[in-house]
Amino acid sequence: MGTQEYLLDKAERKGVEKGIKEGIRKGIEKGKREEAIAIALEFKKMGIPIADIARGTGLSVEEIEKLK
């Protein structure tokens, strides 16, 4: 393998690694958001004030009001 091929292979591996890390990060963020939505929905069903739910979950009041 020549120098150019080596460098291209190395860059490709680095790009793939970066893509995997970014995918994992996005997956974790999505999971946390889904959990916050599920918690907010349960709290809303329990009659907890929306402002308190927003403070506790990090969701906006508007997002919580739309939950059913």
Gaussian input, Z-matrix of N, CA and C with variables (Angstrom, degrees):
# hf/3-21g

backbone

0 1
 N
 C     1     B1
 C     2     B2     1     A1
 N     3     B3     2     A2     1     D1
 C     4     B4     3     A3     2     D2
 C     5     B5     4     A4     3     D3
 N     6     B6     5     A5     4     D4
 C     7     B7     6     A6     5     D5
 C     8     B8     7     A7     6     D6
 N     9     B9     8     A8     7     D7
 C    10    B10     9     A9     8     D8
 C    11    B11    10    A10     9     D9
 N    12    B12    11    A11    10    D10
 C    13    B13    12    A12    11    D11
 C    14    B14    13    A13    12    D12
 N    15    B15    14    A14    13    D13
 C    16    B16    15    A15    14    D14
 C    17    B17    16    A16    15    D15
 N    18    B18    17    A17    16    D16
 C    19    B19    18    A18    17    D17
 C    20    B20    19    A19    18    D18
 N    21    B21    20    A20    19    D19
 C    22    B22    21    A21    20    D20
 C    23    B23    22    A22    21    D21
 N    24    B24    23    A23    22    D22
 C    25    B25    24    A24    23    D23
 C    26    B26    25    A25    24    D24
 N    27    B27    26    A26    25    D25
 C    28    B28    27    A27    26    D26
 C    29    B29    28    A28    27    D27
 N    30    B30    29    A29    28    D28
 C    31    B31    30    A30    29    D29
 C    32    B32    31    A31    30    D30
 N    33    B33    32    A32    31    D31
 C    34    B34    33    A33    32    D32
 C    35    B35    34    A34    33    D33
 N    36    B36    35    A35    34    D34
 C    37    B37    36    A36    35    D35
 C    38    B38    37    A37    36    D36
 N    39    B39    38    A38    37    D37
 C    40    B40    39    A39    38    D38
 C    41    B41    40    A40    39    D39
 N    42    B42    41    A41    40    D40
 C    43    B43    42    A42    41    D41
 C    44    B44    43    A43    42    D42
 N    45    B45    44    A44    43    D43
 C    46    B46    45    A45    44    D44
 C    47    B47    46    A46    45    D45
 N    48    B48    47    A47    46    D46
 C    49    B49    48    A48    47    D47
 C    50    B50    49    A49    48    D48
 N    51    B51    50    A50    49    D49
 C    52    B52    51    A51    50    D50
 C    53    B53    52    A52    51    D51
 N    54    B54    53    A53    52    D52
 C    55    B55    54    A54    53    D53
 C    56    B56    55    A55    54    D54
 N    57    B57    56    A56    55    D55
 C    58    B58    57    A57    56    D56
 C    59    B59    58    A58    57    D57
 N    60    B60    59    A59    58    D58
 C    61    B61    60    A60    59    D59
 C    62    B62    61    A61    60    D60
 N    63    B63    62    A62    61    D61
 C    64    B64    63    A63    62    D62
 C    65    B65    64    A64    63    D63
 N    66    B66    65    A65    64    D64
 C    67    B67    66    A66    65    D65
 C    68    B68    67    A67    66    D66
 N    69    B69    68    A68    67    D67
 C    70    B70    69    A69    68    D68
 C    71    B71    70    A70    69    D69
 N    72    B72    71    A71    70    D70
 C    73    B73    72    A72    71    D71
 C    74    B74    73    A73    72    D72
 N    75    B75    74    A74    73    D73
 C    76    B76    75    A75    74    D74
 C    77    B77    76    A76    75    D75
 N    78    B78    77    A77    76    D76
 C    79    B79    78    A78    77    D77
 C    80    B80    79    A79    78    D78
 N    81    B81    80    A80    79    D79
 C    82    B82    81    A81    80    D80
 C    83    B83    82    A82    81    D81
 N    84    B84    83    A83    82    D82
 C    85    B85    84    A84    83    D83
 C    86    B86    85    A85    84    D84
 N    87    B87    86    A86    85    D85
 C    88    B88    87    A87    86    D86
 C    89    B89    88    A88    87    D87
 N    90    B90    89    A89    88    D88
 C    91    B91    90    A90    89    D89
 C    92    B92    91    A91    90    D90
 N    93    B93    92    A92    91    D91
 C    94    B94    93    A93    92    D92
 C    95    B95    94    A94    93    D93
 N    96    B96    95    A95    94    D94
 C    97    B97    96    A96    95    D95
 C    98    B98    97    A97    96    D96
 N    99    B99    98    A98    97    D97
 C   100   B100    99    A99    98    D98
 C   101   B101   100   A100    99    D99
 N   102   B102   101   A101   100   D100
 C   103   B103   102   A102   101   D101
 C   104   B104   103   A103   102   D102
 N   105   B105   104   A104   103   D103
 C   106   B106   105   A105   104   D104
 C   107   B107   106   A106   105   D105
 N   108   B108   107   A107   106   D106
 C   109   B109   108   A108   107   D107
 C   110   B110   109   A109   108   D108
 N   111   B111   110   A110   109   D109
 C   112   B112   111   A111   110   D110
 C   113   B113   112   A112   111   D111
 N   114   B114   113   A113   112   D112
 C   115   B115   114   A114   113   D113
 C   116   B116   115   A115   114   D114
 N   117   B117   116   A116   115   D115
 C   118   B118   117   A117   116   D116
 C   119   B119   118   A118   117   D117
 N   120   B120   119   A119   118   D118
 C   121   B121   120   A120   119   D119
 C   122   B122   121   A121   120   D120
 N   123   B123   122   A122   121   D121
 C   124   B124   123   A123   122   D122
 C   125   B125   124   A124   123   D123
 N   126   B126   125   A125   124   D124
 C   127   B127   126   A126   125   D125
 C   128   B128   127   A127   126   D126
 N   129   B129   128   A128   127   D127
 C   130   B130   129   A129   128   D128
 C   131   B131   130   A130   129   D129
 N   132   B132   131   A131   130   D130
 C   133   B133   132   A132   131   D131
 C   134   B134   133   A133   132   D132
 N   135   B135   134   A134   133   D133
 C   136   B136   135   A135   134   D134
 C   137   B137   136   A136   135   D135
 N   138   B138   137   A137   136   D136
 C   139   B139   138   A138   137   D137
 C   140   B140   139   A139   138   D138
 N   141   B141   140   A140   139   D139
 C   142   B142   141   A141   140   D140
 C   143   B143   142   A142   141   D141
 N   144   B144   143   A143   142   D142
 C   145   B145   144   A144   143   D143
 C   146   B146   145   A145   144   D144
 N   147   B147   146   A146   145   D145
 C   148   B148   147   A147   146   D146
 C   149   B149   148   A148   147   D147
 N   150   B150   149   A149   148   D148
 C   151   B151   150   A150   149   D149
 C   152   B152   151   A151   150   D150
 N   153   B153   152   A152   151   D151
 C   154   B154   153   A153   152   D152
 C   155   B155   154   A154   153   D153
 N   156   B156   155   A155   154   D154
 C   157   B157   156   A156   155   D155
 C   158   B158   157   A157   156   D156
 N   159   B159   158   A158   157   D157
 C   160   B160   159   A159   158   D158
 C   161   B161   160   A160   159   D159
 N   162   B162   161   A161   160   D160
 C   163   B163   162   A162   161   D161
 C   164   B164   163   A163   162   D162
 N   165   B165   164   A164   163   D163
 C   166   B166   165   A165   164   D164
 C   167   B167   166   A166   165   D165
 N   168   B168   167   A167   166   D166
 C   169   B169   168   A168   167   D167
 C   170   B170   169   A169   168   D168
 N   171   B171   170   A170   169   D169
 C   172   B172   171   A171   170   D170
 C   173   B173   172   A172   171   D171
 N   174   B174   173   A173   172   D172
 C   175   B175   174   A174   173   D173
 C   176   B176   175   A175   174   D174
 N   177   B177   176   A176   175   D175
 C   178   B178   177   A177   176   D176
 C   179   B179   178   A178   177   D177
 N   180   B180   179   A179   178   D178
 C   181   B181   180   A180   179   D179
 C   182   B182   181   A181   180   D180
 N   183   B183   182   A182   181   D181
 C   184   B184   183   A183   182   D182
 C   185   B185   184   A184   183   D183
 N   186   B186   185   A185   184   D184
 C   187   B187   186   A186   185   D185
 C   188   B188   187   A187   186   D186
 N   189   B189   188   A188   187   D187
 C   190   B190   189   A189   188   D188
 C   191   B191   190   A190   189   D189
 N   192   B192   191   A191   190   D190
 C   193   B193   192   A192   191   D191
 C   194   B194   193   A193   192   D192
 N   195   B195   194   A194   193   D193
 C   196   B196   195   A195   194   D194
 C   197   B197   196   A196   195   D195
 N   198   B198   197   A197   196   D196
 C   199   B199   198   A198   197   D197
 C   200   B200   199   A199   198   D198
 N   201   B201   200   A200   199   D199
 C   202   B202   201   A201   200   D200
 C   203   B203   202   A202   201   D201

   B1=1.4519
   B2=1.5250
   B3=1.3158
   B4=1.4466
   B5=1.5157
   B6=1.3079
   B7=1.4704
   B8=1.5172
   B9=1.3278
   B10=1.4737
   B11=1.5220
   B12=1.3237
   B13=1.4618
   B14=1.5258
   B15=1.3301
   B16=1.4632
   B17=1.5206
   B18=1.3430
   B19=1.4690
   B20=1.5219
   B21=1.3259
   B22=1.4662
   B23=1.5188
   B24=1.3344
   B25=1.4599
   B26=1.5250
   B27=1.3168
   B28=1.4637
   B29=1.5336
   B30=1.3215
   B31=1.4716
   B32=1.5218
   B33=1.3291
   B34=1.4614
   B35=1.5267
   B36=1.3244
   B37=1.4667
   B38=1.5242
   B39=1.3305
   B40=1.4657
   B41=1.5328
   B42=1.3398
   B43=1.4587
   B44=1.5156
   B45=1.3191
   B46=1.4631
   B47=1.5202
   B48=1.3287
   B49=1.4644
   B50=1.5252
   B51=1.3256
   B52=1.4633
   B53=1.5282
   B54=1.3308
   B55=1.4610
   B56=1.5231
   B57=1.3112
   B58=1.4629
   B59=1.5280
   B60=1.3300
   B61=1.4684
   B62=1.5215
   B63=1.3315
   B64=1.4703
   B65=1.5275
   B66=1.3342
   B67=1.4606
   B68=1.5189
   B69=1.3124
   B70=1.4683
   B71=1.5190
   B72=1.3357
   B73=1.4630
   B74=1.5307
   B75=1.3316
   B76=1.4703
   B77=1.5269
   B78=1.3189
   B79=1.4607
   B80=1.5189
   B81=1.3157
   B82=1.4665
   B83=1.5225
   B84=1.3349
   B85=1.4696
   B86=1.5242
   B87=1.3224
   B88=1.4664
   B89=1.5292
   B90=1.3252
   B91=1.4628
   B92=1.5161
   B93=1.3262
   B94=1.4668
   B95=1.5254
   B96=1.3190
   B97=1.4669
   B98=1.5251
   B99=1.3235
   B100=1.4671
   B101=1.5241
   B102=1.3192
   B103=1.4618
   B104=1.5264
   B105=1.3366
   B106=1.4662
   B107=1.5267
   B108=1.3169
   B109=1.4656
   B110=1.5280
   B111=1.3181
   B112=1.4736
   B113=1.5255
   B114=1.3150
   B115=1.4650
   B116=1.5319
   B117=1.3222
   B118=1.4726
   B119=1.5194
   B120=1.3036
   B121=1.4653
   B122=1.5263
   B123=1.3111
   B124=1.4645
   B125=1.5262
   B126=1.3249
   B127=1.4678
   B128=1.5190
   B129=1.3363
   B130=1.4600
   B131=1.5316
   B132=1.3355
   B133=1.4624
   B134=1.5294
   B135=1.3410
   B136=1.4568
   B137=1.5277
   B138=1.3306
   B139=1.4532
   B140=1.5239
   B141=1.3066
   B142=1.4734
   B143=1.5239
   B144=1.3224
   B145=1.4717
   B146=1.5341
   B147=1.3207
   B148=1.4591
   B149=1.5258
   B150=1.3090
   B151=1.4756
   B152=1.5331
   B153=1.3349
   B154=1.4669
   B155=1.5293
   B156=1.3183
   B157=1.4642
   B158=1.5287
   B159=1.3206
   B160=1.4671
   B161=1.5239
   B162=1.3185
   B163=1.4726
   B164=1.5211
   B165=1.3122
   B166=1.4546
   B167=1.5157
   B168=1.3234
   B169=1.4657
   B170=1.5256
   B171=1.3262
   B172=1.4605
   B173=1.5236
   B174=1.3289
   B175=1.4618
   B176=1.5212
   B177=1.3146
   B178=1.4574
   B179=1.5259
   B180=1.3184
   B181=1.4551
   B182=1.5206
   B183=1.3220
   B184=1.4697
   B185=1.5305
   B186=1.3350
   B187=1.4605
   B188=1.5192
   B189=1.3076
   B190=1.4664
   B191=1.5274
   B192=1.3200
   B193=1.4676
   B194=1.5284
   B195=1.3160
   B196=1.4653
   B197=1.5295
   B198=1.3083
   B199=1.4634
   B200=1.5257
   B201=1.3187
   B202=1.4710
   B203=1.4962
   A1=107.08
   A2=115.98
   A3=121.09
   A4=111.51
   A5=115.11
   A6=121.39
   A7=112.11
   A8=116.02
   A9=119.20
   A10=110.87
   A11=116.48
   A12=119.77
   A13=110.96
   A14=115.84
   A15=120.63
   A16=110.98
   A17=115.64
   A18=119.56
   A19=111.58
   A20=116.86
   A21=119.98
   A22=111.06
   A23=116.74
   A24=121.27
   A25=110.64
   A26=115.40
   A27=120.61
   A28=110.78
   A29=116.90
   A30=121.06
   A31=110.64
   A32=116.25
   A33=119.75
   A34=110.89
   A35=116.76
   A36=120.20
   A37=111.30
   A38=115.82
   A39=120.10
   A40=110.32
   A41=116.93
   A42=121.22
   A43=112.33
   A44=116.49
   A45=120.74
   A46=109.86
   A47=116.69
   A48=120.84
   A49=111.08
   A50=116.11
   A51=120.31
   A52=110.27
   A53=116.77
   A54=121.09
   A55=112.09
   A56=116.29
   A57=120.35
   A58=110.20
   A59=116.40
   A60=120.02
   A61=110.99
   A62=116.83
   A63=120.70
   A64=110.12
   A65=116.94
   A66=120.76
   A67=112.17
   A68=115.98
   A69=119.98
   A70=110.03
   A71=117.15
   A72=121.42
   A73=110.52
   A74=116.19
   A75=119.76
   A76=111.19
   A77=116.87
   A78=121.00
   A79=111.86
   A80=116.33
   A81=120.65
   A82=110.12
   A83=116.57
   A84=120.24
   A85=110.99
   A86=116.60
   A87=120.56
   A88=110.11
   A89=116.11
   A90=120.27
   A91=112.37
   A92=116.80
   A93=120.43
   A94=110.64
   A95=116.39
   A96=120.21
   A97=110.44
   A98=116.69
   A99=120.21
   A100=110.78
   A101=117.01
   A102=120.86
   A103=110.50
   A104=116.93
   A105=120.50
   A106=110.64
   A107=117.15
   A108=121.16
   A109=110.33
   A110=116.65
   A111=119.97
   A112=110.97
   A113=116.62
   A114=121.02
   A115=109.86
   A116=115.95
   A117=120.04
   A118=110.83
   A119=117.00
   A120=120.46
   A121=110.87
   A122=117.02
   A123=120.14
   A124=111.22
   A125=116.81
   A126=120.35
   A127=110.98
   A128=116.45
   A129=120.19
   A130=110.00
   A131=116.27
   A132=120.79
   A133=111.20
   A134=116.79
   A135=121.88
   A136=112.38
   A137=116.83
   A138=120.70
   A139=114.61
   A140=117.62
   A141=120.40
   A142=108.14
   A143=117.58
   A144=120.32
   A145=112.36
   A146=115.15
   A147=121.15
   A148=111.92
   A149=117.37
   A150=119.87
   A151=110.56
   A152=116.44
   A153=120.18
   A154=111.02
   A155=116.12
   A156=120.34
   A157=109.57
   A158=116.39
   A159=120.87
   A160=110.87
   A161=116.29
   A162=120.10
   A163=111.51
   A164=116.31
   A165=120.78
   A166=115.32
   A167=116.77
   A168=119.90
   A169=113.78
   A170=116.87
   A171=119.56
   A172=113.14
   A173=116.52
   A174=120.37
   A175=109.37
   A176=116.02
   A177=119.29
   A178=110.07
   A179=116.31
   A180=121.32
   A181=109.47
   A182=116.48
   A183=121.16
   A184=111.65
   A185=116.16
   A186=119.57
   A187=111.09
   A188=116.11
   A189=121.31
   A190=110.75
   A191=117.19
   A192=120.37
   A193=110.98
   A194=118.45
   A195=122.28
   A196=112.75
   A197=118.02
   A198=120.60
   A199=111.12
   A200=116.28
   A201=122.09
   A202=109.33
   D1=130.59
   D2=179.74
   D3=-81.45
   D4=173.15
   D5=-178.86
   D6=-59.29
   D7=-44.02
   D8=-178.59
   D9=-63.67
   D10=-44.33
   D11=179.46
   D12=-64.18
   D13=-40.51
   D14=178.41
   D15=-60.06
   D16=-47.09
   D17=-178.85
   D18=-65.55
   D19=-38.81
   D20=177.80
   D21=-65.24
   D22=-41.49
   D23=178.41
   D24=-63.13
   D25=-43.66
   D26=179.70
   D27=-63.40
   D28=-43.04
   D29=179.09
   D30=-64.81
   D31=-39.47
   D32=179.50
   D33=-64.70
   D34=-44.67
   D35=178.44
   D36=-61.82
   D37=-39.91
   D38=178.98
   D39=-64.83
   D40=-40.51
   D41=177.95
   D42=-64.32
   D43=-42.02
   D44=178.58
   D45=-63.82
   D46=-44.56
   D47=178.82
   D48=-60.04
   D49=-43.08
   D50=179.06
   D51=-63.54
   D52=-40.97
   D53=178.97
   D54=-63.32
   D55=-40.44
   D56=179.03
   D57=-64.33
   D58=-45.71
   D59=179.45
   D60=-61.11
   D61=-41.68
   D62=179.86
   D63=-65.19
   D64=-40.15
   D65=178.16
   D66=-63.01
   D67=-41.45
   D68=178.11
   D69=-64.17
   D70=-44.51
   D71=-179.95
   D72=-59.45
   D73=-45.78
   D74=-179.67
   D75=-65.07
   D76=-37.79
   D77=178.48
   D78=-63.94
   D79=-40.88
   D80=178.20
   D81=-65.06
   D82=-44.45
   D83=178.63
   D84=-60.81
   D85=-42.66
   D86=-179.90
   D87=-63.33
   D88=-42.82
   D89=179.16
   D90=-62.41
   D91=-41.60
   D92=178.74
   D93=-64.32
   D94=-40.57
   D95=179.62
   D96=-65.36
   D97=-44.48
   D98=179.23
   D99=-61.42
   D100=-38.44
   D101=178.05
   D102=-65.90
   D103=-42.74
   D104=178.84
   D105=-62.17
   D106=-38.78
   D107=178.84
   D108=-66.03
   D109=-43.25
   D110=179.59
   D111=-63.13
   D112=-42.19
   D113=178.94
   D114=-65.14
   D115=-45.24
   D116=-179.95
   D117=-59.88
   D118=-40.60
   D119=-179.64
   D120=-64.15
   D121=-42.88
   D122=178.12
   D123=-64.44
   D124=-43.46
   D125=178.13
   D126=-63.06
   D127=-38.69
   D128=178.90
   D129=-63.27
   D130=-41.98
   D131=178.17
   D132=-63.27
   D133=-30.04
   D134=179.84
   D135=-79.49
   D136=-7.59
   D137=178.40
   D138=87.08
   D139=14.53
   D140=177.92
   D141=-70.89
   D142=137.83
   D143=-178.95
   D144=-55.80
   D145=138.25
   D146=-176.02
   D147=-59.46
   D148=-37.73
   D149=179.35
   D150=-61.51
   D151=-38.62
   D152=178.34
   D153=-68.45
   D154=-39.93
   D155=178.08
   D156=-62.52
   D157=-43.39
   D158=179.64
   D159=-60.58
   D160=-44.76
   D161=178.93
   D162=-62.05
   D163=-40.85
   D164=-176.27
   D165=-76.77
   D166=-29.13
   D167=-175.53
   D168=-103.54
   D169=-19.46
   D170=-176.21
   D171=85.02
   D172=-0.19
   D173=175.95
   D174=-81.92
   D175=159.43
   D176=178.40
   D177=-80.91
   D178=158.28
   D179=177.00
   D180=-58.89
   D181=-40.53
   D182=-179.52
   D183=-61.89
   D184=-41.84
   D185=178.18
   D186=-62.25
   D187=-43.21
   D188=-177.75
   D189=-67.77
   D190=-39.55
   D191=179.41
   D192=-61.68
   D193=-30.20
   D194=-178.28
   D195=-79.97
   D196=-13.39
   D197=-177.16
   D198=-69.91
   D199=140.35
   D200=178.57
   D201=-134.07

